[in-house]
Amino acid sequence: MTKVLVILNDPAYGTERSYNGLRLAGALARRDGVEVRVFLFGDAVGCAVANQKVPDGYYHLDRMVAAVTHHGGEVGCCGTCMDARAVGEDTLVEGARRATLEEAADWTLWADRVVSF
């Protein structure tokens, strides 16, 4: 079993770094023999906010986060970062949850590979 941690730092929209990180996490989560965890720091916690309203034809990062968890991945959102942005746990997509820096450290030690965007 290969264990991969994807760390996202950039905002949900405005750059494509979080988009590409979630694309990679989703592709890995669909593979046999791969466990995926995604940790959202800073403005990236906005990726996990449910019911995003975006222009037609634009990607929905909340749906991409949900797809990772649907395929067995875990998504943790930095609690300090959530507080700084007034993001409540009740606003997160199903499967994403509030997490701590200690958890991020544990996940880093758990992982065979760490990819940061």
C-alpha positions as CSV (number, residue, x, y, z in Angstrom):
1,M,0.0,0.0,0.0
2,T,1.4,3.4,-1.0
3,K,0.5,6.3,1.3
4,V,0.4,9.8,-0.2
5,L,-0.2,13.1,1.6
6,V,-1.1,16.1,-0.5
7,I,-0.7,19.5,1.2
8,L,-2.5,22.5,-0.3
9,N,-1.8,26.1,0.7
10,D,-3.2,28.3,-2.1
11,P,-6.8,29.7,-2.2
12,A,-9.5,27.8,-3.9
13,Y,-9.7,30.2,-6.8
14,G,-7.3,32.7,-8.3
15,T,-4.5,30.2,-9.0
16,E,-4.7,26.6,-10.2
17,R,-2.4,25.1,-7.6
18,S,-5.2,23.9,-5.3
19,Y,-7.1,22.7,-8.4
20,N,-4.2,20.7,-9.6
21,G,-3.5,19.3,-6.2
22,L,-7.0,18.1,-5.9
23,R,-6.9,16.7,-9.4
24,L,-3.9,14.6,-8.4
25,A,-5.4,13.6,-5.1
26,G,-8.6,12.5,-6.8
27,A,-6.7,10.5,-9.4
28,L,-4.6,8.8,-6.7
29,A,-7.6,8.0,-4.5
30,R,-9.2,6.1,-7.4
31,R,-6.2,3.8,-7.7
32,D,-6.0,0.4,-6.0
33,G,-3.2,0.1,-3.5
34,V,-3.0,3.9,-2.7
35,E,-4.2,5.6,0.4
36,V,-4.6,9.4,0.1
37,R,-4.8,12.1,2.7
38,V,-5.2,15.8,1.9
39,F,-4.3,18.6,4.4
40,L,-5.6,22.1,3.7
41,F,-3.6,25.0,5.2
42,G,-4.2,28.8,4.9
43,D,-6.5,29.9,2.2
44,A,-6.8,26.3,0.9
45,V,-9.4,25.6,3.6
46,G,-11.8,27.4,1.3
47,C,-11.6,24.5,-1.1
48,A,-13.6,22.4,1.4
49,V,-16.5,24.9,1.9
50,A,-19.7,23.3,0.6
51,N,-22.1,24.7,-2.0
52,Q,-19.7,27.0,-3.8
53,K,-21.2,29.2,-6.5
54,V,-18.9,29.5,-9.5
55,P,-19.5,30.6,-13.1
56,D,-20.9,28.0,-15.5
57,G,-18.2,25.9,-16.9
58,Y,-15.8,26.6,-14.0
59,Y,-14.5,23.8,-11.7
60,H,-16.0,23.2,-8.3
61,L,-13.3,22.5,-5.7
62,D,-15.8,21.6,-3.1
63,R,-17.0,18.7,-5.4
64,M,-13.4,17.7,-6.0
65,V,-12.8,17.5,-2.2
66,A,-15.9,15.4,-1.8
67,A,-14.7,13.1,-4.6
68,V,-11.5,12.4,-2.8
69,T,-13.4,11.4,0.4
70,H,-15.9,9.4,-1.7
71,H,-13.0,7.3,-3.0
72,G,-11.7,6.6,0.5
73,G,-9.3,9.6,1.0
74,E,-9.2,11.7,4.1
75,V,-9.3,15.5,4.1
76,G,-8.2,17.6,7.1
77,C,-8.6,21.4,7.3
78,C,-6.3,23.4,9.6
79,G,-8.4,24.5,12.5
80,T,-6.3,27.6,13.1
81,C,-6.6,28.6,9.4
82,M,-10.4,28.0,9.5
83,D,-10.7,30.2,12.5
84,A,-8.7,33.0,10.9
85,R,-11.1,32.9,7.9
86,A,-14.3,32.4,9.9
87,V,-14.9,29.0,8.3
88,G,-17.1,26.9,10.5
89,E,-16.9,23.1,10.5
90,D,-20.6,23.0,9.7
91,T,-19.8,24.7,6.3
92,L,-17.4,22.0,5.2
93,V,-18.3,19.4,2.5
94,E,-19.2,15.9,3.8
95,G,-16.1,14.0,4.6
96,A,-13.8,17.0,5.2
97,R,-13.2,17.9,8.8
98,R,-11.4,20.3,11.1
99,A,-7.9,19.1,12.0
100,T,-4.8,20.2,13.9
101,L,-1.2,20.9,13.2
102,E,-0.3,17.8,15.3
103,E,-2.5,15.7,12.9
104,A,-0.7,17.2,9.9
105,A,2.6,16.2,11.6
106,D,1.3,12.7,12.2
107,W,0.1,12.4,8.6
108,T,3.5,13.6,7.3
109,L,5.2,10.8,9.2
110,W,2.5,8.3,8.0
111,A,3.1,9.1,4.3
112,D,5.5,7.4,2.0
113,R,5.3,10.4,-0.3
114,V,4.4,14.1,0.5
115,V,3.4,16.4,-2.4
116,S,2.8,20.1,-1.6
117,F,1.0,22.6,-3.8
